[in-house]
Amino acid sequence: MMGHPYWLYNMANKQNGTLYVGTTKNLIERVAAHKEDRGSAFVKKHQLKRLVFHREYSDYMQVRAEEVRIKKWRRVWKLELIEAINPDWQDLYIDLKK
């Protein structure tokens, strides 16, 4: 992969709880910011500290288009996306740190 990867990710406060969809160039730092309440008021209000989904992209325009598309999805589709790779809603941040 050329250059830095871009990441699409979902944060949650608990299984089937409030969801946040975002993009970033540095997934570890961005999730750490969520965990430390260094983020938007929405993230702080809902305590979105569990990384439940992430996918890597090589192209910024592609990852942004996917973020916009997923934000328009019905909630059930977002839950299916997460549960396809993370059925137990584990915090995937732990594996990123290894």
Secondary structure as a PSIPRED ss2 file (coil, helix, strand):
# PSIPRED VFORMAT (PSIPRED V4.0)

   1 M C   1.000  0.000  0.000
   2 M C   1.000  0.000  0.000
   3 G C   1.000  0.000  0.000
   4 H C   1.000  0.000  0.000
   5 P C   1.000  0.000  0.000
   6 Y E   0.000  0.000  1.000
   7 W E   0.000  0.000  1.000
   8 L E   0.000  0.000  1.000
   9 Y E   0.000  0.000  1.000
  10 N E   0.000  0.000  1.000
  11 M E   0.000  0.000  1.000
  12 A E   0.000  0.000  1.000
  13 N C   1.000  0.000  0.000
  14 K C   1.000  0.000  0.000
  15 Q C   1.000  0.000  0.000
  16 N C   1.000  0.000  0.000
  17 G C   1.000  0.000  0.000
  18 T C   1.000  0.000  0.000
  19 L E   0.000  0.000  1.000
  20 Y E   0.000  0.000  1.000
  21 V E   0.000  0.000  1.000
  22 G E   0.000  0.000  1.000
  23 T E   0.000  0.000  1.000
  24 T E   0.000  0.000  1.000
  25 K C   1.000  0.000  0.000
  26 N C   1.000  0.000  0.000
  27 L H   0.000  1.000  0.000
  28 I H   0.000  1.000  0.000
  29 E H   0.000  1.000  0.000
  30 R H   0.000  1.000  0.000
  31 V H   0.000  1.000  0.000
  32 A H   0.000  1.000  0.000
  33 A H   0.000  1.000  0.000
  34 H H   0.000  1.000  0.000
  35 K H   0.000  1.000  0.000
  36 E C   1.000  0.000  0.000
  37 D C   1.000  0.000  0.000
  38 R C   1.000  0.000  0.000
  39 G C   1.000  0.000  0.000
  40 S C   1.000  0.000  0.000
  41 A H   0.000  1.000  0.000
  42 F H   0.000  1.000  0.000
  43 V H   0.000  1.000  0.000
  44 K H   0.000  1.000  0.000
  45 K H   0.000  1.000  0.000
  46 H H   0.000  1.000  0.000
  47 Q C   1.000  0.000  0.000
  48 L C   1.000  0.000  0.000
  49 K C   1.000  0.000  0.000
  50 R E   0.000  0.000  1.000
  51 L E   0.000  0.000  1.000
  52 V E   0.000  0.000  1.000
  53 F E   0.000  0.000  1.000
  54 H E   0.000  0.000  1.000
  55 R E   0.000  0.000  1.000
  56 E E   0.000  0.000  1.000
  57 Y E   0.000  0.000  1.000
  58 S C   1.000  0.000  0.000
  59 D C   1.000  0.000  0.000
  60 Y H   0.000  1.000  0.000
  61 M H   0.000  1.000  0.000
  62 Q H   0.000  1.000  0.000
  63 V H   0.000  1.000  0.000
  64 R H   0.000  1.000  0.000
  65 A H   0.000  1.000  0.000
  66 E H   0.000  1.000  0.000
  67 E H   0.000  1.000  0.000
  68 V H   0.000  1.000  0.000
  69 R H   0.000  1.000  0.000
  70 I H   0.000  1.000  0.000
  71 K H   0.000  1.000  0.000
  72 K C   1.000  0.000  0.000
  73 W C   1.000  0.000  0.000
  74 R C   1.000  0.000  0.000
  75 R H   0.000  1.000  0.000
  76 V H   0.000  1.000  0.000
  77 W H   0.000  1.000  0.000
  78 K H   0.000  1.000  0.000
  79 L H   0.000  1.000  0.000
  80 E H   0.000  1.000  0.000
  81 L H   0.000  1.000  0.000
  82 I H   0.000  1.000  0.000
  83 E H   0.000  1.000  0.000
  84 A H   0.000  1.000  0.000
  85 I H   0.000  1.000  0.000
  86 N C   1.000  0.000  0.000
  87 P C   1.000  0.000  0.000
  88 D C   1.000  0.000  0.000
  89 W C   1.000  0.000  0.000
  90 Q C   1.000  0.000  0.000
  91 D C   1.000  0.000  0.000
  92 L C   1.000  0.000  0.000
  93 Y H   0.000  1.000  0.000
  94 I H   0.000  1.000  0.000
  95 D H   0.000  1.000  0.000
  96 L H   0.000  1.000  0.000
  97 K C   1.000  0.000  0.000
  98 K C   1.000  0.000  0.000
